Amino acid sequence: MENRILNFKRQLFRLLQGKSVDKSGFTLLEMCLVLIIVGILLLIIIPNMLAQKENAQETGDKALVKTVETQAVLYENAKNAKPKLGDLESNGYLTSEQVARYKLIPADKKANAVLADE
């Protein structure tokens, strides 16, 4: 027990003198290398994630356009009239969220120009 106390006192004395008791740890160079590697990985991953987001948005837009076109055909068969977006929404063929999102899609991506925005 006295040896442990004596060793602790020596370590404390060395620490107070500014001498390091334990030299294990990472050097500045090692930390910089890790940061550089992480930065390179982020440069590779982030653009790929953004491309996937754009791809998902485009696929969702195509699906919505197809849904609106299908619902317009169903409305036309049931009512014998060309529908507008408001007609599809008010008769329960589309939700208000679908109509709002459809209005945000550029006109060149909409195959059916019959559906006019009101």
KAQUITA-V256264 format. One record per backbone hydrogen bond with DSSP energy under -0.5 kcal/mol. NH is the residue of the N-H (numbers start at 0). CO is the residue of the C=O. Records with the same first field share a line. If there is no record, write none. Layout:
NH->CO, CO
//
This chain:
4->0
5->1
6->2
7->3
8->4
9->5
10->6
11->7
12->8
13->9
14->10
15->11
16->12
17->13, 14
18->13
30->26
31->27
32->28
33->29
34->30
35->31
36->32
37->33
38->34
39->35
40->36
41->37
42->38
43->39
44->40
45->41
46->42
47->43
48->44
49->45
50->46
51->47
52->48
53->49
54->50
55->51
56->52
57->53
58->54
59->55
60->56
61->57
62->58
63->59
64->60
65->61
66->62
67->63
68->64
69->65
70->66
71->67
72->68
73->69
74->70
75->71
76->72
77->73
78->74
79->75
84->115
87->83
88->84
89->85
90->86
91->88
92->87
93->87
98->94
99->95
100->96
101->97
102->98
103->99, 100
104->100, 101
108->105
109->106
110->108
112->110
114->111
115->113
//
